[in-house]
Amino acid sequence: MNVTGDGSSRVALNGSVRLAYDDLGPAVADPLLMIMGLGASRFWWPQGLIGCLQERGFRPAVFDLRDSGESTHVPGASTGSPFRAMLRGRQAAYGAEDLVDDAAAVLDALEWPAAHLLGLSFGGVVAQRLALRHPRRVLTVTSFAAGPSDASTRTVLLRYVRWGTQLRLVPLMRRARSGDPTVGLAILRAGGTSAYPVEESTAREAILRDQERGISSFGDFAAQGRQTGARWHGPPLSQLSKPILVMCGDADPILSPRASRDTAAAIPGARLVVIPAVGHALPRAVWPIIAQEMRVLVNSSPAI
């Protein structure tokens, strides 16, 4: 990871919220902000994917959402599980607009007037909302394994979530709360498929980077609940006017591919790419596909 001279990660500020980020270079390339999914630090992006993106002419920057990784964890009462938080009637500790403005603050710190976006799972939802709330800061959007940013709680819970897998994850999440460092690997495995199982080396690399920084991904239920409980009051997805690529695997055991199909259907001009036999994780075989499809999106987009 790219670091400053004193060996510490760079920090962007949105008010009192500190947002840890890394600019991975190279300096002369298309700026790309990568937004990770729920509960995971920025170190869970596969290094091989980052390399593929760099080879395709991108300059990736990764950051931790608030309540994740090395970024500020916001004090607040426990909301229970992330799904329970979605059902609560009152506003959480912050709004979805705050999460979006955090991403914009990282762009400010990078001194990027605008950037391409790649969001995974919950990060894909944040990417969609960033394009809606701050359209001048966004060049293109790639949303992987993410539902529509304006989907109702009822739609997400009843149509998109794969409850069989989620129920199997419950004991793993309880282990994560105890600080068990092996849980991240088990959770990642749950997002793989028989055709594309998760490579242990990729997960162990992320776990090691977490441990080196004194953080633990996936274990803070309350933080994840604050993220999913953050309410969106912005425009509907149909108003997203940026070039967008929607990707997913057709064997996703975490989130139904229907979620990505609905995302693409809601956005005028969106292109949908469904990858056979791939799940919610990002296996090695998918890395060059993502990078190539993103390059095609950029090259085919006007005025970029």
Order of alpha helices (4+ residues) and beta strands (2+ residues): beta-beta-beta-alpha-beta-alpha-alpha-beta-alpha-beta-alpha-alpha-alpha-alpha-beta-alpha-beta-alpha
